[in-house]
Structure formats: structure tokens, C-alpha cells
Amino acid sequence: MERDENPAPIDFITFPACFAILFHLPFFSVYGIINTRNRNNINNTKALMTQKGTSMENKAAAARRKYMKEWRKRNRDRVKAYNERYWNRKAEEAEADTEEQEKGSE
């Protein structure tokens, strides 16, 4: 088999893709689009920001959640009434908003 005198030039897309495959790298990391170090730092920062205070605060929050869960279980009728009033109020607010928008568009 004969070789071409003028082989096709390697374009800017083909070379990085071949390089990435050759060295078992994600293709886009060659372009710097995916930077795992930065991504990990961002995830770690988010995790630190979402941690809630001290362990005592966490225990207090867990105790409140437990109490409220039990209260809701004991008072299902009150919870149902609260929710019904809440959603009726939200429906009235939505109606008022649509009426205001209709008046404003006239």
C-alpha cells in the first residue's frame, strides 16, 4: 500500500481528541472546559455552606422535626384545615393578580 504524498492535515479538533483518547483523559478537559479540580472545590464549598451549625443545633432541629411530625399525625384534621385555608388564600391572590394584569393591559 502506498502512502499519500500529502496526508490530510491534523485539524484543531482531531488532535486534542486523539490526545485525550491516547492518555485516557476526558476530551473536553483538553480544552479546559471540564476542570475537575475546580469542580471538586465548588462541590466542597457547597457542602461546607450547607452544613448546619453545631451538632447541638442539628439535634435541636431533629427534635423539632420529630415533634412536628408527631403533632401532624395527632392533628390531621387541623393540618387539613390549615392547608385548605392556605390554598384558598393562594387561589384568591392568583385571581387578584390576573385581574390586575388584565386591568393593566387595557
N, C-alpha and C positions, 0 to 999 in steps of 0.2 A: 504494500500500500504506500502510495506516495504522499508526502506532506505538501500542504499548500505553501506556496512561496510567501503569501501574505495572509497569515492567520487573522481571524477576526479580533479586533482589539477588545481588551477586557474593559467593560464599561464600569461606571462607578457603583452600580447596583450589584453586578455579578461578583466582583472581587470581595466586598465585605461579606456577602452571603457565603461564598466559598470559605473565606477565612473563619467565619463563625462556625460553619459545619466542621471544618478541619479541627478546630480547637474546642469543639463541644460547647460553644457559647450560644446564648440566645441571640438571634440575628440582630434584633434592634439594639442590643447592648453595644454593638459596634458603633452605632450612630449616637449612643449616649441617651437614647430615648428611655430605656429602662436602666435605671441605676439602682441596683439592689441595695447598696449601702444607704443611699438617701431614703429609699422606700422603707427600709428597716428602721431608720432613725425616726421617720414620720410615724410609723406604727408604734414604736416605743414611746414617743412623746404623747400620742393619743392615749395610750394605755395609762401613762402616768397621770394625764389630765383627768381621766375618768375614774381613777381610784378615789374612793370617798373617805377622806379624813382618817381618823384613828380607828383602831379596832373597836374601841368603846362606842364610837359613833355608829359604826356598822352594826354592832349588837343592838343598839337602841333602835336603829331603823328596822332591823329584822324583827324586834319585839313589836314595834308599831304595826308592821305589815301583818304579823301573826294575829294581833289583837283585832285589827280591822277586818281581816278575813273571817275570823270567828264572829264578829259583830254582824257582818253582812249575812253570814249563814243564819244567825238567830233572827235577824230582822229583814227577811226577804221582802215583806210587804212594804216596809218603809223605803228600802232601796228601790223597789219598783216604782213607788210613788215619786221619789226624788228624780229618778231617771225620766219618768213621764213628764214631770213639770219642766225639767231641763230641756228636753227635746221639743216640747210645745213652745217654750220661750225662744229656742233657736229657730223654729219654723216661723214664728211671728217676726223675728228680726230679719230673716231672709225675705219675707214678704215686704217688710218695710223698705229693705234695701232695693228690691226690684221696683217698688213704687217710686222711690226717689230717683232711680236711674231712668225710669220712663218719663218722669216729670222733667228731668234734666235734659233728656234727648229731644223734648218737644220744642 
